[in-house]
Amino acid sequence: MLNRQGRPTAAGSAEAAETAGTFTGNRALIQEEALSFEIGRYDTTGVDLDEPEDFAPRLGALAREGEIGIPGLSEPETMRHFVKLSQKNYGIDTGLFPLGSCTMKHNARLNEKMARLPGFSDVHPLQPVSTVPGALALMNELSHYLVTLTGMTTVALSPKAGAHGELCGMMAIKAAIVAKGEDETRDVVLVPESAHGTNPATAALLGFKVREVPAAEDGTVRVEAVRELLGPEVAAIMLTNPNTCGLFEPQIVEIAQALHEVGAYFYCDGANFNAIVGKARPGDLGVDAMHINLHKTFSTPHGGGGPGSGPVVLSERLAAFAPVPFVTAGADGSLTLVEHEGDAPDGSPFGRITAFHGQMGMYVRALSYMLSHGADGMKQASEDAVLNANYIRAGLVDLMSLPFPDHPSMHEVLFDDEWLKDTGVSTLDFAKAMIDEGYHPMTMYFPLVVHGAMLIEPTESESKASLDLFVAALRDLAMAAKAGETARFSGAPYHAPRRRLDETRAARQPILRWTPPQPVREAAE
Ligand SMILES: *Cc1c(COP(=O)(O)O)cnc(C)c1O
C-alpha cells in the first residue's frame, strides 16, 4: 500500500513495520505539518462575524477588489498548526543547547512573569511620557546596573540586538572622530581573525576599511600584532573578550593603552560577557564601547524565543555621543526621557538608532534577572558558567583534541577536528549525529582560525546530571567515530523530521513566498 506521499506503508513482518512509512507520513509524535496555505481553504474562516448592517466602507479607491488570498482554518486547526510547528523547534526549554558564543541559558519564569505585568506589557511607545513613570524608572535602574557591572560611564539602551549594538557603538566612535575633525584621516578598523562576522560587517557598513589582526599561535591577540598595524589612520579595534576561542585576552590592557596612545578607540564585542560578570569590568580594562546581549548574558530569550536587545555601554570618551532616546535623572531624582537631539543636556547625540525606545519586555526580564540574582548571584553565575565549560573539557579531553591546550577555557570550550583525522567523520557529521542523540549541535566551523572548530558553551544553568549525560553522549559518539562506525554519522540525523538538507541552497536561494501549485495539464492533447 502507498501512503499519501506515494511511499510504501508497513506490510507483513514487525521488522518491516518498523522501517516502513505510515499512511499519514507521521511517525508517532513526529508529525508532518504542511504550510497553512496548503492545508487551509479560502472559503473557511476561524472567526464568524455577522456582516455589519448599514456599513459603508470609506476606503474609496483603496477598497480591496479581489479575494484576500489568506487561507482559512477552523480554530482547532489553527491551534494544532501552530502548536505542531512550535514542537519542531528545539529550544533551551527542551534540552541542553551547547551553541558556543550564543550563551543559551535558562530563561527564568520569574522574569517572564515580571515582563507580563500589565503595567509593562501594555505600555505603548506613543503613550504620553507622563503616563509611564514606572517604565522610565525601570530603564533608569537597568541602565544603572549595566553601567555599574561594566565600569562604564553611560549606556544606550535602545539597540535591538548585538549586531545592532555594534553598529550603535561604532556610530558613537565615528561621531567622536567627526567631532575631532579627523573623519578624513581615520578610516581603518582593526578586527582580529577570530572575530564574529558581525564585527567586520559593522565596520564596513560605516565605511571603514577593515584590517585583520592575525591571531597568535595560542589563539589570543598580542599587543605587538596590534602595534604593528597602528597609525593615525586607525579609528578603532573591535575585539571580543573573552574571545571567540573561549580564552581571556591576557594583553587586553596593553592593547587598550596602545590604541589610546594613537587616538584610536577600543570597541569590545561583549557577547561573551557572561564569563566575567562580577569578576572583571570592561571599563577598567580600557574599553570605550561594548554591546551587551541581554538575550545572552542576562537570560532574556532568543533563538526564536524572543527579540534580541543589545544595549551599548560607553566610556567617558564617548558618552556625549550616545543616541537618543535616553533617560536622565535630575538632582531631585525626577526622571526625564530625552527624545530629541537638541534636548540632550550635555551631549551631542549622533541621532537615534531605533524608531522608539528599544525592547521594553527584555529590559524587564534583564532587570528581573539582575535583582533576583543580586551581585553575588551574578558573580556565581559567571563562575559556574566557566566551571561547567571546563567540566565538559575535562570530560572529553582524552578523546577530542584542543587547539589551545595551554590556556584554561572561560565559559566555552573549543575543540578542533584533529582527533577526527582519518576516521572518515567530519565536524559536520559529528554535529548531525548529536541531533539523533537529542542535542542541538554545538557551534561548528567557528571561529575560523581553528580547523573544523567545535565550540561548546553549556552555560551555568545546566545541572551536573545534565552535563554528565551530555558528556557521556559525546563520548559515545567520539568512540564510535574512532572505531570506524561511519554509518552512524554519514547519514545522520536518522531520527529527525528531516535528514540532511541542502543548507547552502536554503541560505542562498531561500523560498520565502508560497505560490499556488500550477494545475497539472492533461497529458497528450
Ligand atoms: C551573538 C554574537 C554577536 C551578535 O549578536 P546578535 O544579538 O546575534 O546580533 C556578535 N558577536 C559575538 C561574538 C556573538 O556571539
The ligand as an SDF file (V2000), in Angstrom:
LIG
                    3D

 15 15  0  0  0  0  0  0  0  0999 V2000
   25.9360   36.6840   19.1800 C   0  0  0  0  0  0  0  0  0  0  0  0
   27.1570   37.4380   18.8380 C   0  0  0  0  0  0  0  0  0  0  0  0
   27.1060   38.6560   18.1400 C   0  0  0  0  0  0  0  0  0  0  0  0
   25.8470   39.2230   17.5310 C   0  0  0  0  0  0  0  0  0  0  0  0
   24.7850   39.3520   18.4020 O   0  0  0  0  0  0  0  0  0  0  0  0
   23.2690   39.2860   17.8630 P   0  0  0  0  0  0  0  0  0  0  0  0
   22.4510   39.6040   19.0510 O   0  0  0  0  0  0  0  0  0  0  0  0
   23.0690   37.9100   17.3340 O   0  0  0  0  0  0  0  0  0  0  0  0
   23.1340   40.3190   16.7700 O   0  0  0  0  0  0  0  0  0  0  0  0
   28.2860   39.3350   17.9370 C   0  0  0  0  0  0  0  0  0  0  0  0
   29.4550   38.8420   18.3610 N   0  0  0  0  0  0  0  0  0  0  0  0
   29.5480   37.6640   19.0260 C   0  0  0  0  0  0  0  0  0  0  0  0
   30.8860   37.1730   19.4930 C   0  0  0  0  0  0  0  0  0  0  0  0
   28.4030   36.9110   19.2660 C   0  0  0  0  0  0  0  0  0  0  0  0
   28.4910   35.7420   19.8920 O   0  0  0  0  0  0  0  0  0  0  0  0
  1  2  1  0
  2  3  1  0
  2 14  2  0
  3  4  1  0
  3 10  2  0
  4  5  1  0
  5  6  1  0
  6  7  2  0
  6  8  1  0
  6  9  1  0
 10 11  1  0
 11 12  2  0
 12 13  1  0
 12 14  1  0
 14 15  1  0
M  END
$$$$
